Amino acid sequence: MSASLAPECTEVKERYDNCFLKWYSEKFLRGTATTDECEPLFKQYEKCLSKALKDRGIDKMLTEARDDNRENDAEHMQPKR
């Protein structure tokens, strides 16, 4: 597993990564998954990472980059014909 962008979030990221890899290989690929059992850990990681990005002022840059590329994203997310 790789470390988180924010060192303070690495522990929860590792727990999520381990959970996801186990769920994916043991349940999803075998067709027995009914829900994403790792979602609570993902939410914890997302919350930690969002706070770290905000504390560093990166959240505003991400929002600006997403806004600047909204048209490109829409074009590339279209289904292929």
C-alpha positions as CSV (number, residue, x, y, z in Angstrom):
1,M,0.0,0.0,0.0
2,S,1.1,3.5,-0.6
3,A,1.1,6.3,2.0
4,S,-1.5,9.0,2.0
5,L,-0.9,12.4,0.5
6,A,-1.4,13.6,4.1
7,P,0.7,11.7,6.6
8,E,-1.8,12.1,9.3
9,C,-4.3,10.1,7.2
10,T,-2.0,7.2,6.3
11,E,-3.3,4.9,9.1
12,V,-6.9,5.2,8.0
13,K,-5.9,4.9,4.3
14,E,-4.1,1.6,5.1
15,R,-7.1,0.2,6.9
16,Y,-9.4,1.2,4.0
17,D,-6.9,-0.2,1.4
18,N,-6.7,-3.6,3.3
19,C,-10.5,-3.7,3.7
20,F,-11.1,-2.9,0.0
21,L,-8.6,-5.4,-1.3
22,K,-10.1,-8.2,0.8
23,W,-13.7,-7.3,-0.1
24,Y,-12.8,-6.9,-3.8
25,S,-11.0,-10.3,-4.1
26,E,-13.1,-12.3,-1.8
27,K,-16.6,-11.0,-2.5
28,F,-16.9,-8.6,-5.4
29,L,-15.0,-10.7,-7.9
30,R,-16.9,-13.8,-6.8
31,G,-20.3,-12.1,-7.2
32,T,-21.3,-12.3,-3.6
33,A,-20.9,-8.7,-2.7
34,T,-24.2,-6.9,-1.9
35,T,-22.8,-3.7,-0.5
36,D,-19.4,-2.0,-0.2
37,E,-18.5,-3.0,3.3
38,C,-15.5,-0.7,3.4
39,E,-17.5,2.5,2.8
40,P,-17.3,3.6,6.4
41,L,-13.5,3.5,6.3
42,F,-13.5,5.3,3.0
43,K,-15.7,8.1,4.5
44,Q,-13.2,8.4,7.4
45,Y,-10.3,8.6,5.0
46,E,-12.1,11.1,2.8
47,K,-12.9,13.3,5.8
48,C,-9.3,13.2,7.0
49,L,-7.9,14.0,3.5
50,S,-10.4,16.8,2.9
51,K,-9.4,18.5,6.2
52,A,-5.7,18.1,5.3
53,L,-6.3,19.6,1.8
54,K,-8.2,22.5,3.3
55,D,-5.6,23.1,6.0
56,R,-3.0,23.4,3.2
57,G,-5.1,25.6,1.0
58,I,-5.1,22.9,-1.8
59,D,-8.9,22.5,-1.7
60,K,-9.4,25.8,-3.5
61,M,-6.9,24.9,-6.2
62,L,-8.7,21.6,-6.8
63,T,-12.1,23.3,-7.1
64,E,-10.6,25.8,-9.6
65,A,-9.0,23.1,-11.6
66,R,-12.3,21.1,-11.7
67,D,-14.3,24.2,-12.7
68,D,-11.8,25.0,-15.4
69,N,-12.0,21.5,-16.9
70,R,-15.7,20.8,-16.5
71,E,-16.3,20.9,-20.3
72,N,-13.4,18.5,-20.9
73,D,-14.6,16.1,-18.3
74,A,-18.1,16.1,-19.7
75,E,-16.7,15.4,-23.2
76,H,-14.5,12.5,-22.1
77,M,-17.0,10.9,-19.8
78,Q,-19.5,10.4,-22.7
79,P,-20.1,6.8,-23.6
80,K,-18.2,5.6,-26.7
81,R,-20.4,4.9,-29.7
